[in-house]
Amino acid sequence: MIGKRIGVYGGTFDPIHNGHLRVADEVVRAFDLDRMLMAPAVVPPHKRKQAISSPFHRLAMLALATRDRPRLFVSTIELEAPERPYTIETLGRLQTEFSDARLFFLMGADSFRDIPLWREHERILTEYDCIVAMRPGVSAEKTGAGVAAHLARRVQERVVDLRPGRRPTPEMLATPRIYLTDYVAMDVSSTELRESVARGEGIHQFVPAPVADYIEKYCLYQNS
């Protein structure tokens, strides 16, 4: 894996939806990643009070959603080590596995907002490249420093604002940074999709067809 660039997209993916997939595709292209690892969490430590679907269902939906995307891979690294649920640990294990690769950790705007709640969050933001996928209208009026105002000053200084729609330059990529991106204008959340299913509404326009069929077959989210 010498010289490879590997993206790591963690989350509950409950369910995986077209917004997740489009963000992953666009980040792969913009940062010229060799692959993107979609890594479902067992139960994220900061979401332990929320009801989350079985990891086996979420893994199956991810496999269905990515089967025709050659650079998107499903990683079971967190499912295989439920006793080590923290992102900093996951990234460390992946760096050991891909020792000569450069890791790019992809997160959503909500996760970036809440990242001070994560274990050793400053290590994540300073030791690895981090890509933040901003949702439409979320802090769009703020500068990069404003979006990162909840972080320590030394971390704020690492922020590179690529909005609107800019690609990173080789100079930007010379050292690990925090990149704010807005490549995808789709505003959809897994929470909203679960609520739609619970109301008996269709979600086929928001998720890949095999995922919608899977949700229907196994009666997921009907009691949300």
N, C-alpha and C positions, 0 to 999 in steps of 0.2 A: 504493500500500500504506500510506497514511497511517493511523496509529493501529492498525495490525494487530498481532496477537500471533501469532508463528510459533514452533512447537516444532521442535526439531531432535533427532532420535533416531538417534544413530550406533551402529554395531556391526558385527559380522561377519554376523549373521543367518544362521548356518550350521547348521541352517536357521531361518528365521522360524517362530515357533510361537505358539500361542494366548495364552501368557503375554505375549509382546511386544505382541500386538495388543490385549489387554485393558488392559494398562498404558497404551498409547498412547491408547486410547479414553477411559479414565478421566481421564487427565491433560488431554486436550483439553476434557473437560467441566468439570473442577474449576478449571482456569485460564482457561476461556473462550477457548481458542485458536481462531484462524481456520483454521489448518491445522497439521498435523504432517508434517514432512519426514522420511521414513525414508531415512537416508543410509548405504548399505553401504560399508564401507571396502575398499580393495584388499587390503592386508595391514597391519593396525595395527602401528606400530613396536614396541610392547611385546609383540607376539605373533609376531614373525618366526620363532621357532623352532618354531611350531606349523604343522601341515598344515591349510590352509584351502582350501575348494572354490573353483573358478573363480568370479570375480566375476560372470560372465555367468549362471551357474546361480543364484547368490544373488539377482541382480537379477530374474531371471525369476520366482523363487519369491515375492519381495516384490511384484511386479506382480500375480501371481495372488492373493496373500493380501489385498491392499488394494483390489481392483477394486470391491468393493461397499461400501467405507467412504468416503463423500464428502469427509471432512476429512483423510484420510490420503493422502499423496502420496509417491511414490518419487523421491528426488533422486539424480542421478548425479554430483554435484559432486566427490566423492572419486575416483570411477572415471575421471573425465575429467582428473584431475591427479594421477596416481600418484606423481609426483616431489614432491608436496607433501602428505604423508599426515597431517600433524599437525592435531589438533582445533583448536588455536588459529588455524591458517591457514584451516581450513574455515569456522570461525565468522566470521573476518574477511572472507572472500570473500562469505559469505552476507549479512553486514551491509552490504557494499557493494551487493550486488544488491537487497536489500530495505532501502534506506537509511532509510526512515521507519518501519520495523517494529521491534518489540521482540522479541528472540530469547530463547527459553527452551530451554536445553540439557538434555535428558533422558538420564540414565544409570542403570545398575543399581547395586546395592549393591556388587558385586564391583569394578566400575570405580571407584566412589568410594573404595573401600579402597585400590586400586592407583594412584590418580591422582597421588601424588607422583612416580611414574615417568614421567609424561607431560611433554612439553615445555611449559614456561611454564604449569604447572598453576595457579599462583596468579593469573595473568591470567584464565584461564578462570573461576575461582571468584569473582573480584572484579569483572570487567568485564561479566559476563553473568549473567542469572538461571539458576540450575542447579537441576534437580529430580532428586532421587534416589529411585528406586523400590526400596524395601527389600523383600527376599524374606522370606516367613514364617519366623520363628525366627532371622533374621540380625540379631544385635545388638538384638533386640526388648526385652531387659531394660535396655539402656543409654539414658541420656538423650541428647538431641541433641548436647550437648557431648562425651559419651562416644563417640558414633559418629564424631565429628570429631576425636578426640584425636590423630590422626596428622598433623593440619594445624597450621600456625602459628596462634598465638593470634589474630592480627588476622583470620584467615580463619574461625576457630571462631566469632567474634563475629557472623558473618553468617548462622549457621545458624538456621533456623526449623523447629521440630519440629511437623509437622502430624499426627503419629500420636496417637490412632487415628482415621483417616478424616476429619480436618477439612479444610475448604476454606480457601484463603487469603483474608484480608480485604483490602479496599482499602488499609488502613493498612500491612499487610504488603507489599503490592505497590508501595508508594510508591517504593522503591529496590530495585535488584537484590539478591537474597538467594540462599541455598542452602536449598532446601526438602526436608525428609525426609518422604516419603509412604509409605503402606501401603494404597493403594486396592484392590490385587488380592491375594487370598490364594493364588493358584495358584503352586505351587512346582515349576517345570519348567525344565530348562536344555537348551540346544542340545547340549552335550556328552553329556548322558544320552541324548538322542534319537539322536545319531549312534551311540552305543554300542548302543542297542537295535536299530537297523537292522542293524548289523554282526552281531548275534546272531540275526538273522532274525525279530525280533519286530515286530509292527505298531505304528505310532505314530499311527493315524488319529484317536484321541481327543485328541491333543495338538497337531495341526496342522490347518489348513483342508484340506478334502478335495482341492481342486486341487493343493495343495502335496504332500500324501501321494502323489497319483497321479504328479506330476512326479518325485518322488524315486524311485518305483518304475520309471517309464519309463526314466529315465536312469541307473539303477543306482547312485545316489549312496550314499556311506557304507558300501558293502558290504565294503570292504577297510580300514575304519578300525581 
